[in-house]
């Protein structure tokens, strides 16, 4: 029998054998090619799966025509450019596509540099200095055995990689800023009510009323007044009851369809086990009777709850609308990180984007949930080491076969199948566990208090990327180090080395770490082909087809299922971003160490850029448009990947030369460059990316809405009231051909009636009323699929604000008084409008220097125009009040408009005067201009007012609020 040390030496390489890598690449390439053929064959006959957006789209945003020929889907992808995509898909989709294009170009450039420079050096060095017994075709292409001054060529390449990343990021950041500012100026955004609405969270109890929300804004003296305010109202358990009811409707519909499948009654009535576990124990009941009774109870409970709910009780959040979109953005920027009265004020998300269950959580609840969520995340990470350990074992079957008899026999008897299994199983198991992790991450992020789905996406991207990076890169490497240590100890035991000598020789372990993580590059060479196949598999949507066919033939599909499955599915940006970022991190980390990895990554990015372009153009939709809000986060993660690459290079040089030589410090400067680059990105782009920055012309010509129209239309309350207060309950639906069979399903008399279905635009469909008053609507075959007109209604971004635009006398038609005043008291304002305010908003700043436009009535400036033709800032004059300076001002005595809200004055304009003037200073109107005074609402002089000169001594909550 051979000596165990010889066996270990023969299997010392922890890397996958080149045959295993080759088998994985070949297998994935063949399967991918077959999948593309299947897609081309299935696509023309399954347009509801592969091209749903051709039928279901909003407005004129129909995707381009696509041919039914074998490769007819390619020309539209090639011809359609970004400007058209912005209009058709929205900025979120375009942002993701721009990121995929950036990664494919960036990694193609990196792969070219690494392969052209490093591979020749690595191969030449291995051929000259490494014996053939100690190398293979893969190790020759890596830095593993390279020593001496040639290592600094790899360091130089890492500098070049960092420079390429910064170049591509800067160029794409500029374009993204332009796209986002254009999105802010788009008619769709400008007409949206939420775009001019601010969200106020963590409202103290004494301010939890409409009057309290106004008081908060008046306390900080914002430049523009609110037109309407709305405090959130308690809804109790109503949302849970509605969700419980709607789930019961789905369950009843599914049970009925299964029982009446094919237009005939099944032999046995369906049953359900209540209180059992895994089909054991509990009580078996008739499923139809059980769900019917459940619906009756929940409908009655919801009706009773709605009658007794006290909607006067306020929540700790509210909303405030501004007169125009630019006003809302300016106020949001000024109040960012200010926390007036302990609140947080920010731009309100789209109401469809809000997670209402988290909006009313107290800070203590959020902190508690975050702690629990973090602990749960730690547990998930801990248990995830089990599949990682399995993957590591499978990735090292060659080494383990030296100790496991049947593996050794297998590898000798059938080396081909052994290579296939060792190359295919590790990434397959990794992908399988990777399918469930995003679901866990999304649940955890929601549990920890994310307020909107877009913020939830950002949290999922951050946590999932961090989780993948820590587990797949760091922990996986540590497990590999454990294998190396175990092999070294077993080898020394086999040579009968004493225990003390084994302990003493462990100091050589750090020298093997370098080989450990470089050898793992071969595992990633099997990972990327799998990811490429999964991208193409996603294009074919074979699982979706199989599941739809299985459910139709085995269980039957309810009318609600058909209606929901025919509309385009939502694109999971968080998951796709996280997976793409992780692939980018892996490719970047191994780029200077194993150039083939970054080449494999570049190929996958090229495939993904075309596949996802097709998916977003013809298949998927964006759940809620956020204007590319994820861009900054994904760029940050890409820069973090560069830092990880440099840290690994520092470790490589340090292990080769020893950290006492300080040669590893040559890898540190790029890290400092990346940090400085990030700071510059924030200074140049980030603030402009978050907020709409209007020019003086845009500010002057902004469409202004009056407080009267906002109050009369109740736009804020309708748009930002809790959905549970006006949500329609699901009505059970059944195929019309199954309706005659209901007489055999239910006992007792069955009546006929009409049922109004909100899902069908309020249409009244024929329905049957069973005993107890439960209505079941009949849906004809022609009505099963989602009506495109209703889809446009449900998906369109036009909101309640559009209803008020037509009826609002835009201030150009205002005749003064209360008719169109933005400060109208009936709309929730606390002060009357200045007499010439409507005329000013309608006509803009006067060209005549003799007009008086909202000027302060004092001796020095009573004839000075409020605004000149070139300047329209609209900022508050704090000259006569002792107020702290607003952001962007130097001091109360020397105030200039913040540069981010206006462009420089044209050449030839009079020099700008210091504003406000010094006390006693006389100013000539010809010397300059005076800025618009900031509106300061005056408290109403009403005998019933609960306010006094000292608001701290009063309860600001108003009627129905808690008075502690």
MIRO-881499 format. One record per residue (C-alpha): residue in three letters; x, y, z. Coordinates in steps of 0.25 Angstrom, whole numbers, padded with zeros to 4 digits, always signed. Example, Ala and Ser with C-alpha at 12.3 -4.5 7.8 and 13.67 -1.06 7.14 Angstrom:
% MIRO-881499
ala+0049-0018+0031/ser+0055-0004+0029/
END
This chain:
% MIRO-881499
unk+0000+0000+0000/unk+0005+0014-0004/unk+0010+0023+0007/unk-0001+0033+0011/unk+0008+0044+0009/unk+0010+0040-0005/unk-0005+0039-0007/unk-0006+0053-0002/unk+0005+0059-0010/unk-0002+0053-0022/unk-0015+0060-0019/unk-0010+0072-0012/unk-0017+0082-0022/unk-0030+0087-0016/unk-0034+0092-0029/unk-0044+0085-0038/unk-0037+0077-0048/unk-0036+0084-0062/unk-0045+0072-0067/unk-0056+0076-0057/unk-0056+0090-0061/unk-0056+0087-0076/unk-0068+0077-0074/unk-0076+0088-0067/unk-0073+0098-0078/unk-0076+0088-0089/unk-0089+0083-0082/unk-0094+0097-0079/unk-0091+0102-0093/unk-0099+0091-0099/unk-0111+0092-0090/unk-0111+0107-0092/unk-0111+0105-0107/unk-0122+0095-0106/unk-0130+0105-0097/unk-0128+0116-0108/unk-0134+0107-0118/unk-0146+0103-0109/unk-0148+0118-0107/unk-0148+0121-0122/unk-0158+0110-0124/unk-0168+0113-0113/unk-0168+0128-0114/unk-0177+0130-0126/unk-0188+0121-0120/unk-0187+0126-0105/unk-0188+0141-0106/unk-0195+0142-0093/unk-0182+0137-0087/unk-0171+0143-0096/unk-0178+0156-0100/unk-0189+0160-0090/unk-0185+0175-0091/unk-0189+0175-0106/unk-0203+0174-0101/unk-0202+0180-0087/unk-0196+0193-0087/unk-0199+0207-0082/unk-0203+0218-0092/unk-0194+0219-0105/unk-0183+0211-0098/unk-0185+0198-0106/unk-0172+0191-0109/unk-0167+0190-0124/unk-0172+0180-0133/unk-0166+0167-0132/unk-0165+0156-0143/unk-0170+0142-0141/unk-0157+0137-0149/unk-0147+0128-0142/unk-0138+0140-0139/unk-0148+0151-0140/unk-0146+0156-0126/unk-0132+0160-0128/unk-0134+0172-0138/unk-0143+0180-0128/unk-0132+0179-0118/unk-0121+0184-0127/unk-0130+0196-0132/unk-0136+0201-0119/unk-0127+0211-0113/unk-0127+0217-0099/unk-0136+0230-0102/unk-0147+0221-0107/unk-0145+0211-0095/unk-0146+0222-0085/unk-0160+0226-0091/unk-0165+0211-0092/unk-0159+0205-0080/unk-0156+0215-0070/unk-0144+0220-0063/unk-0142+0208-0053/unk-0142+0198-0065/unk-0132+0207-0073/unk-0123+0208-0060/unk-0122+0193-0059/unk-0119+0192-0074/unk-0109+0203-0073/unk-0102+0196-0062/unk-0102+0183-0070/unk-0096+0190-0082/unk-0086+0197-0073/unk-0081+0184-0066/unk-0080+0177-0080/unk-0071+0188-0085/unk-0063+0190-0072/unk-0061+0175-0071/unk-0057+0173-0085/unk-0047+0184-0084/unk-0042+0178-0071/unk-0041+0164-0077/unk-0034+0169-0089/unk-0023+0176-0080/unk-0022+0164-0071/unk-0021+0153-0082/unk-0012+0161-0091/unk-0002+0165-0080/unk-0003+0154-0069/unk-0006+0141-0076/unk+0007+0142-0084/unk+0015+0145-0072/unk+0009+0134-0064/unk+0010+0124-0074/unk+0025+0127-0077/unk+0029+0127-0063/unk+0022+0114-0060/unk+0029+0107-0072/unk+0043+0112-0068/unk+0042+0110-0053/unk+0031+0100-0049/unk+0032+0085-0052/unk+0021+0079-0060/unk+0017+0070-0048/unk+0014+0082-0040/unk+0006+0090-0050/unk-0006+0088-0059/unk-0013+0096-0070/unk-0021+0104-0061/unk-0010+0107-0050/unk-0001+0112-0061/unk-0011+0123-0065/unk-0011+0128-0050/unk-0002+0136-0041/unk-0001+0124-0032/unk+0014+0119-0034/unk+0019+0133-0039/unk+0030+0139-0030/unk+0040+0150-0031/unk+0039+0164-0037/unk+0029+0159-0047/unk+0018+0160-0036/unk+0019+0175-0038/unk+0013+0174-0052/unk+0001+0168-0045/unk+0001+0180-0036/unk+0002+0190-0048/unk-0010+0183-0054/unk-0018+0185-0042/unk-0015+0200-0043/unk-0020+0199-0057/unk-0033+0192-0053/unk-0036+0202-0042/unk-0034+0213-0052/unk-0043+0206-0062/unk-0054+0205-0052/unk-0053+0219-0048/unk-0054+0224-0063/unk-0066+0215-0066/unk-0073+0219-0053/unk-0071+0234-0055/unk-0075+0234-0069/unk-0088+0226-0066/unk-0091+0234-0053/unk-0091+0247-0062/unk-0101+0240-0071/unk-0110+0235-0060/unk-0110+0249-0054/unk-0115+0255-0067/unk-0126+0244-0069/unk-0131+0246-0054/unk-0132+0261-0056/unk-0139+0258-0069/unk-0148+0249-0062/unk-0151+0259-0051/unk-0155+0269-0062/unk-0164+0258-0070/unk-0179+0261-0071/unk-0182+0248-0064/unk-0174+0252-0052/unk-0179+0267-0052/unk-0193+0263-0052/unk-0192+0252-0041/unk-0198+0257-0028/unk-0187+0249-0020/unk-0176+0257-0027/unk-0181+0270-0019/unk-0184+0263-0006/unk-0175+0261+0006/unk-0176+0250+0016/unk-0175+0253+0031/unk-0171+0241+0040/unk-0169+0239+0055/unk-0179+0251+0058/unk-0179+0253+0074/unk-0193+0251+0080/unk-0196+0266+0082/unk-0194+0268+0067/unk-0202+0257+0063/unk-0213+0265+0055/unk-0215+0273+0043/unk-0212+0285+0050/unk-0200+0279+0057/unk-0194+0276+0043/unk-0196+0290+0039/unk-0189+0295+0052/unk-0177+0286+0049/unk-0175+0293+0035/unk-0178+0307+0041/unk-0168+0304+0052/unk-0156+0302+0042/unk-0161+0314+0033/unk-0159+0306+0020/unk-0158+0315+0007/unk-0172+0310+0002/unk-0185+0307+0009/unk-0193+0295+0009/unk-0206+0294+0001/unk-0212+0283+0009/unk-0208+0273+0020/unk-0213+0260+0025/unk-0209+0252+0038/unk-0210+0237+0037/unk-0222+0230+0043/unk-0222+0217+0051/unk-0228+0206+0044/unk-0226+0195+0055/unk-0227+0181+0050/unk-0235+0184+0037/unk-0223+0182+0027/unk-0221+0168+0033/unk-0235+0165+0033/unk-0236+0169+0018/unk-0224+0161+0015/unk-0230+0149+0022/unk-0243+0150+0015/unk-0236+0151+0001/unk-0228+0139+0004/unk-0240+0131+0008/unk-0246+0135-0006/unk-0235+0130-0013/unk-0235+0117-0005/unk-0250+0115-0008/unk-0248+0118-0023/unk-0237+0108-0024/unk-0245+0097-0017/unk-0257+0100-0026/unk-0249+0099-0039/unk-0242+0087-0034/unk-0256+0080-0031/unk-0263+0085-0043/unk-0251+0083-0053/unk-0255+0080-0067/unk-0269+0084-0065/unk-0273+0072-0057/unk-0273+0069-0042/unk-0262+0060-0036/unk-0265+0047-0030/unk-0262+0052-0016/unk-0263+0066-0009/unk-0250+0072-0005/unk-0246+0072+0009/unk-0237+0079+0018/unk-0230+0075+0031/unk-0231+0086+0042/unk-0221+0085+0054/unk-0212+0074+0048/unk-0197+0073+0045/unk-0192+0068+0032/unk-0205+0061+0029/unk-0206+0054+0042/unk-0216+0057+0054/unk-0226+0069+0054/unk-0240+0069+0049/unk-0244+0066+0035/unk-0255+0075+0029/unk-0262+0078+0016/unk-0253+0088+0009/unk-0264+0095+0002/unk-0273+0097+0014/unk-0261+0101+0022/unk-0256+0112+0013/unk-0270+0117+0011/unk-0273+0118+0025/unk-0260+0125+0027/unk-0263+0135+0017/unk-0277+0138+0023/unk-0270+0141+0037/unk-0259+0150+0031/unk-0269+0158+0023/unk-0277+0160+0035/unk-0265+0163+0043/unk-0260+0174+0033/unk-0273+0180+0032/unk-0275+0181+0047/unk-0260+0186+0049/unk-0262+0197+0038/unk-0275+0202+0046/unk-0268+0203+0059/unk-0254+0207+0055/unk-0250+0221+0060/unk-0243+0228+0049/unk-0241+0240+0057/unk-0230+0234+0065/unk-0217+0239+0058/unk-0204+0231+0055/unk-0190+0236+0056/unk-0188+0239+0041/unk-0195+0249+0032/unk-0193+0256+0018/unk-0193+0270+0013/unk-0195+0275-0001/unk-0187+0286-0007/unk-0192+0296-0018/unk-0182+0291-0029/unk-0172+0280-0031/unk-0160+0289-0030/unk-0165+0294-0017/unk-0166+0280-0010/unk-0152+0277-0015/unk-0146+0290-0009/unk-0153+0288+0004/unk-0149+0273+0005/unk-0134+0277+0002/unk-0134+0288+0012/unk-0140+0279+0023/unk-0132+0267+0020/unk-0126+0262+0033/unk-0132+0274+0041/unk-0143+0266+0049/unk-0152+0277+0052/unk-0160+0274+0065/unk-0153+0261+0065/unk-0160+0257+0052/unk-0153+0252+0039/unk-0158+0260+0026/unk-0155+0254+0012/unk-0161+0253-0001/unk-0173+0244-0001/unk-0172+0231-0009/unk-0182+0227-0019/unk-0194+0222-0010/unk-0193+0209-0018/unk-0179+0208-0012/unk-0182+0210+0002/unk-0182+0198+0012/unk-0193+0203+0021/unk-0191+0192+0032/unk-0178+0198+0035/unk-0181+0213+0034/unk-0187+0214+0048/unk-0177+0206+0056/unk-0170+0214+0067/unk-0155+0216+0068/unk-0155+0206+0079/unk-0162+0195+0071/unk-0153+0198+0059/unk-0140+0196+0068/unk-0145+0184+0074/unk-0149+0178+0060/unk-0135+0182+0055/unk-0128+0175+0066/unk-0137+0162+0065/unk-0135+0162+0050/unk-0120+0164+0051/unk-0119+0152+0061/unk-0127+0144+0051/unk-0118+0148+0040/unk-0106+0143+0048/unk-0113+0130+0050/unk-0116+0129+0035/unk-0101+0132+0032/unk-0097+0121+0042/unk-0106+0110+0036/unk-0102+0114+0022/unk-0088+0109+0025/unk-0094+0095+0024/unk-0097+0096+0009/unk-0084+0103+0007/unk-0076+0092+0014/unk-0083+0082+0005/unk-0079+0091-0007/unk-0065+0091-0002/unk-0065+0076-0001/unk-0071+0074-0015/unk-0061+0084-0020/unk-0050+0076-0014/unk-0054+0062-0018/unk-0040+0059-0024/unk-0033+0062-0011/unk-0044+0055-0002/unk-0043+0042-0011/unk-0030+0039-0005/unk-0037+0036+0009/unk-0051+0031+0004/unk-0050+0017-0002/unk-0062+0017-0012/unk-0058+0031-0017/unk-0044+0026-0020/unk-0050+0014-0027/unk-0060+0023-0035/unk-0049+0033-0039/unk-0041+0021-0045/unk-0052+0013-0051/unk-0060+0025-0058/unk-0051+0038-0058/unk-0061+0044-0068/unk-0073+0043-0059/unk-0065+0047-0047/unk-0060+0060-0054/unk-0074+0063-0058/unk-0080+0061-0044/unk-0069+0069-0037/unk-0070+0080-0047/unk-0085+0081-0048/unk-0090+0079-0034/unk-0083+0090-0026/unk-0089+0102-0034/unk-0102+0095-0035/unk-0104+0093-0020/unk-0099+0108-0019/unk-0110+0113-0028/unk-0121+0104-0021/unk-0118+0111-0008/unk-0117+0124-0015/unk-0131+0123-0019/unk-0137+0123-0005/unk-0127+0133+0001/unk-0133+0146-0006/unk-0147+0142-0001/unk-0141+0141+0014/unk-0134+0154+0012/unk-0147+0161+0007/unk-0155+0156+0018/unk-0144+0161+0028/unk-0143+0175+0022/unk-0158+0176+0023/unk-0158+0171+0037/unk-0148+0181+0041/unk-0156+0193+0037/unk-0154+0197+0022/unk-0165+0208+0019/unk-0166+0206+0004/unk-0163+0195-0006/unk-0152+0203-0013/unk-0145+0204+0001/unk-0147+0190+0003/unk-0140+0187-0010/unk-0129+0195-0006/unk-0128+0188+0007/unk-0129+0174+0000/unk-0118+0178-0010/unk-0109+0183+0002/unk-0111+0171+0011/unk-0111+0160+0000/unk-0099+0165-0006/unk-0092+0166+0007/unk-0097+0152+0011/unk-0092+0146-0003/unk-0078+0153-0001/unk-0076+0149+0013/unk-0081+0134+0011/unk-0077+0131-0003/unk-0063+0138-0003/unk-0058+0139+0011/unk-0064+0127+0019/unk-0062+0118+0006/unk-0048+0122+0006/unk-0046+0119+0021/unk-0052+0105+0019/unk-0042+0103+0008/unk-0031+0107+0018/unk-0037+0097+0028/unk-0035+0087+0017/unk-0021+0091+0015/unk-0018+0090+0030/unk-0024+0076+0031/unk-0016+0071+0019/unk-0003+0076+0025/unk-0006+0070+0038/unk-0010+0056+0032/unk+0002+0056+0024/unk+0011+0058+0036/unk+0004+0048+0043/unk+0006+0038+0032/unk+0021+0040+0033/unk+0020+0038+0048/unk+0024+0052+0052/unk+0023+0055+0067/unk+0011+0063+0072/unk+0021+0075+0076/unk+0027+0075+0062/unk+0013+0076+0056/unk+0010+0088+0065/unk+0023+0094+0062/unk+0021+0093+0047/unk+0008+0100+0047/unk+0015+0113+0045/unk+0017+0109+0030/unk+0002+0109+0029/unk+0001+0124+0025/unk+0010+0121+0013/unk-0001+0112+0008/unk-0012+0122+0009/unk-0008+0128-0004/unk-0009+0115-0012/unk-0023+0113-0005/unk-0031+0125-0010/unk-0024+0125-0024/unk-0027+0110-0026/unk-0042+0113-0023/unk-0042+0121-0036/unk-0045+0108-0043/unk-0058+0107-0035/unk-0062+0120-0040/unk-0059+0116-0054/unk-0070+0106-0052/unk-0079+0116-0046/unk-0079+0126-0057/unk-0084+0116-0068/unk-0095+0112-0059/unk-0099+0126-0057/unk-0099+0128-0072/unk-0108+0116-0074/unk-0117+0122-0063/unk-0118+0135-0070/unk-0122+0128-0083/unk-0132+0119-0075/unk-0138+0131-0070/unk-0140+0136-0084/unk-0147+0123-0088/unk-0156+0123-0075/unk-0158+0108-0076/unk-0161+0106-0061/unk-0172+0116-0063/unk-0178+0109-0075/unk-0177+0095-0068/unk-0183+0100-0055/unk-0195+0107-0062/unk-0197+0094-0070/unk-0197+0086-0058/unk-0206+0094-0050/unk-0216+0095-0061/unk-0217+0080-0063/unk-0216+0075-0049/unk-0223+0086-0040/unk-0229+0095-0051/unk-0228+0110-0051/unk-0237+0120-0045/unk-0242+0132-0053/unk-0234+0140-0043/unk-0221+0132-0047/unk-0223+0134-0062/unk-0226+0149-0060/unk-0213+0150-0052/unk-0204+0141-0060/unk-0207+0148-0073/unk-0202+0161-0069/unk-0187+0164-0069/unk-0179+0160-0057/unk-0171+0169-0048/unk-0156+0170-0050/unk-0149+0167-0037/unk-0138+0177-0037/unk-0132+0174-0024/unk-0129+0160-0027/unk-0124+0163-0041/unk-0115+0174-0036/unk-0110+0166-0024/unk-0106+0154-0033/unk-0100+0163-0044/unk-0092+0171-0033/unk-0087+0158-0027/unk-0082+0153-0040/unk-0076+0166-0043/unk-0069+0165-0029/unk-0064+0151-0032/unk-0059+0154-0045/unk-0052+0167-0040/unk-0045+0160-0028/unk-0039+0149-0037/unk-0036+0158-0049/unk-0021+0160-0045/unk-0020+0146-0039/unk-0027+0137-0049/unk-0030+0145-0062/unk-0039+0134-0068/unk-0049+0137-0057/unk-0051+0151-0061/unk-0052+0147-0076/unk-0063+0137-0072/unk-0070+0148-0064/unk-0069+0157-0077/unk-0076+0147-0085/unk-0087+0145-0075/unk-0089+0160-0075/unk-0090+0161-0090/unk-0101+0150-0090/unk-0108+0156-0078/unk-0109+0170-0085/unk-0116+0165-0097/unk-0125+0155-0090/unk-0130+0165-0079/unk-0132+0176-0090/unk-0142+0166-0096/unk-0148+0163-0083/unk-0150+0177-0079/unk-0155+0181-0093/unk-0165+0170-0095/unk-0168+0162-0082/unk-0165+0169-0069/unk-0170+0182-0063/unk-0166+0191-0052/unk-0175+0190-0040/unk-0173+0205-0036/unk-0164+0215-0043/unk-0154+0221-0034/unk-0145+0228-0045/unk-0133+0219-0044/unk-0132+0221-0029/unk-0123+0209-0027/unk-0112+0214-0036/unk-0103+0220-0025/unk-0104+0208-0016/unk-0099+0198-0027/unk-0088+0208-0031/unk-0084+0207-0016/unk-0083+0192-0016/unk-0075+0192-0029/unk-0065+0201-0023/unk-0065+0192-0010/unk-0061+0181-0020/unk-0049+0189-0024/unk-0045+0190-0010/unk-0046+0175-0008/unk-0038+0173-0020/unk-0027+0182-0015/unk-0027+0176-0001/unk-0026+0162-0007/unk-0014+0167-0015/unk-0008+0173-0002/unk-0009+0159+0004/unk-0003+0152-0008/unk+0009+0161-0008/unk+0010+0161+0007/unk+0010+0145+0007/unk+0020+0145-0004/unk+0030+0155+0002/unk+0026+0155+0017/unk+0019+0167+0023/unk+0032+0172+0029/unk+0037+0176+0016/unk+0026+0186+0014/unk+0026+0183-0001/unk+0011+0180+0001/unk+0009+0195+0003/unk+0010+0197-0012/unk-0004+0191-0013/unk-0010+0202-0004/unk-0010+0215-0012/unk-0022+0210-0021/unk-0030+0208-0008/unk-0028+0222-0005/unk-0031+0227-0019/unk-0044+0219-0018/unk-0048+0226-0005/unk-0045+0240-0011/unk-0052+0236-0023/unk-0065+0233-0015/unk-0064+0246-0008/unk-0063+0253-0021/unk-0075+0246-0026/unk-0084+0250-0015/unk-0080+0264-0016/unk-0082+0265-0031/unk-0094+0256-0033/unk-0101+0251-0021/unk-0109+0263-0016/unk-0113+0266-0030/unk-0117+0252-0032/unk-0127+0252-0020/unk-0134+0265-0023/unk-0140+0272-0035/unk-0131+0285-0037/unk-0140+0295-0044/unk-0134+0307-0052/unk-0140+0321-0049/unk-0148+0319-0061/unk-0154+0306-0057/unk-0157+0311-0043/unk-0164+0323-0049/unk-0172+0315-0059/unk-0175+0303-0050/unk-0190+0299-0050/unk-0195+0303-0037/unk-0207+0297-0030/unk-0216+0305-0020/unk-0219+0300-0006/unk-0234+0302-0009/unk-0234+0291-0021/unk-0225+0282-0013/unk-0235+0283-0001/unk-0248+0282-0009/unk-0243+0270-0017/unk-0237+0263-0004/unk-0226+0259-0013/unk-0216+0257-0001/unk-0226+0249+0007/unk-0230+0240-0005/unk-0216+0237-0010/unk-0209+0236+0004/unk-0220+0230+0012/unk-0218+0216+0017/unk-0223+0207+0006/unk-0231+0198+0016/unk-0241+0209+0018/unk-0246+0209+0004/unk-0241+0195-0001/unk-0252+0186-0008/unk-0253+0172-0004/unk-0251+0161-0013/unk-0263+0154-0019/unk-0262+0139-0022/unk-0262+0137-0037/unk-0264+0124-0044/unk-0264+0120-0059/unk-0278+0123-0065/unk-0279+0108-0070/unk-0277+0103-0056/unk-0288+0112-0050/unk-0300+0102-0053/unk-0293+0092-0044/unk-0293+0100-0032/unk-0307+0095-0029/unk-0301+0081-0027/unk-0289+0087-0018/unk-0298+0095-0008/unk-0310+0091-0001/unk-0322+0100+0000/unk-0328+0111-0010/unk-0319+0118-0019/unk-0323+0132-0024/unk-0318+0141-0035/unk-0313+0155-0034/unk-0302+0164-0040/unk-0289+0166-0033/unk-0280+0178-0035/unk-0266+0174-0037/unk-0255+0185-0035/unk-0245+0175-0042/unk-0253+0177-0055/unk-0254+0192-0054/unk-0267+0192-0046/unk-0275+0184-0056/unk-0287+0177-0051/unk-0286+0162-0054/unk-0297+0151-0053/unk-0295+0144-0039/unk-0302+0133-0031/unk-0305+0136-0017/unk-0304+0123-0008/unk-0310+0122+0006/unk-0305+0132+0015/unk-0303+0143+0005/unk-0290+0139-0001/unk-0289+0144-0016/unk-0281+0136-0026/unk-0279+0143-0039/unk-0279+0137-0053/unk-0268+0140-0062/unk-0270+0137-0077/unk-0258+0131-0085/unk-0256+0144-0093/unk-0254+0152-0079/unk-0244+0142-0073/unk-0232+0150-0078/unk-0228+0163-0072/unk-0235+0174-0080/unk-0224+0183-0086/unk-0232+0196-0083/unk-0233+0192-0069/unk-0219+0189-0068/unk-0216+0203-0073/unk-0225+0208-0062/unk-0218+0200-0051/unk-0204+0202-0056/unk-0205+0217-0060/unk-0198+0227-0052/unk-0209+0237-0053/unk-0214+0240-0040/unk-0224+0248-0032/unk-0216+0260-0036/unk-0221+0259-0050/unk-0235+0260-0046/unk-0233+0273-0039/unk-0225+0279-0050/unk-0237+0281-0059/unk-0245+0287-0049/unk-0234+0296-0043/unk-0234+0310-0047/unk-0219+0311-0050/unk-0215+0324-0044/unk-0214+0330-0058/unk-0229+0331-0057/unk-0230+0336-0043/unk-0237+0348-0040/unk-0232+0350-0026/unk-0238+0347-0013/unk-0240+0333-0008/unk-0244+0327-0021/unk-0230+0322-0024/unk-0221+0325-0013/unk-0210+0316-0009/unk-0212+0321+0005/unk-0227+0319+0006/unk-0231+0316+0020/unk-0241+0306+0015/unk-0230+0297+0010/unk-0223+0296+0023/unk-0215+0309+0022/unk-0213+0318+0034/unk-0212+0331+0028/unk-0219+0339+0017/unk-0212+0341+0003/unk-0205+0354+0000/unk-0214+0363-0009/unk-0206+0362-0021/unk-0201+0348-0020/unk-0210+0342-0031/unk-0206+0352-0041/unk-0192+0350-0038/unk-0193+0335-0040/unk-0201+0337-0052/unk-0192+0347-0059/unk-0178+0345-0053/unk-0169+0356-0049/unk-0172+0369-0055/unk-0164+0375-0066/unk-0167+0389-0060/unk-0159+0394-0048/unk-0171+0402-0044/unk-0180+0390-0040/unk-0181+0386-0026/unk-0180+0371-0025/unk-0181+0366-0011/unk-0171+0376-0006/unk-0169+0379+0008/unk-0176+0392+0011/unk-0164+0400+0017/unk-0157+0413+0012/unk-0145+0407+0005/unk-0151+0396-0003/unk-0166+0399-0005/unk-0165+0401-0020/unk-0154+0390-0022/unk-0159+0378-0031/unk-0160+0365-0024/unk-0153+0358-0035/unk-0145+0362-0047/unk-0147+0355-0061/unk-0134+0347-0058/unk-0136+0344-0044/unk-0147+0336-0038/unk-0142+0329-0025/unk-0153+0331-0015/unk-0146+0330-0002/unk-0149+0336+0011/unk-0145+0350+0015/unk-0140+0348+0029/unk-0134+0362+0031/unk-0144+0367+0041/unk-0145+0354+0049/unk-0135+0347+0057/unk-0135+0333+0051/unk-0124+0323+0049/unk-0119+0324+0035/unk-0124+0314+0025/unk-0115+0304+0018/unk-0106+0310+0008/unk-0106+0324+0014/unk-0094+0329+0021/unk-0101+0337+0032/unk-0114+0344+0035/unk-0107+0357+0032/unk-0101+0353+0018/unk-0110+0343+0011/unk-0109+0339-0004/unk-0118+0329-0011/unk-0112+0315-0010/unk-0105+0312-0023/unk-0112+0299-0025/unk-0125+0305-0027/unk-0122+0315-0038/unk-0112+0317-0049/unk-0103+0329-0050/unk-0108+0342-0054/unk-0106+0346-0069/unk-0095+0355-0072/unk-0098+0369-0072/unk-0108+0369-0060/unk-0106+0378-0049/unk-0097+0373-0038/unk-0104+0366-0026/unk-0106+0373-0014/unk-0104+0367+0000/unk-0118+0362+0005/unk-0124+0366+0014/unk-0119+0380+0015/unk-0112+0385+0027/unk-0120+0392+0037/unk-0122+0407+0032/unk-0116+0404+0019/unk-0123+0411+0007/unk-0124+0404-0006/unk-0127+0409-0019/unk-0136+0400-0028/unk-0126+0401-0039/unk-0115+0395-0031/unk-0120+0381-0031/unk-0132+0372-0028/unk-0138+0367-0016/unk-0142+0353-0014/unk-0156+0347-0012/unk-0159+0348+0003/unk-0161+0334+0009/unk-0176+0333+0013/unk-0178+0333+0028/unk-0192+0328+0031/unk-0199+0336+0042/unk-0207+0329+0053/unk-0222+0330+0050/unk-0229+0339+0059/unk-0240+0330+0063/unk-0246+0329+0077/unk-0246+0314+0076/unk-0231+0312+0073/unk-0223+0303+0082/unk-0210+0311+0079/unk-0204+0321+0088/unk-0191+0329+0087/unk-0184+0318+0094/unk-0187+0305+0086/unk-0180+0297+0096/unk-0191+0300+0106/unk-0202+0295+0097/unk-0207+0282+0091/unk-0204+0282+0076/unk-0211+0270+0073/unk-0225+0275+0071/unk-0238+0267+0072/unk-0238+0253+0074/unk-0223+0252+0077/unk-0217+0246+0090/unk-0216+0257+0101/unk-0205+0252+0111/
END
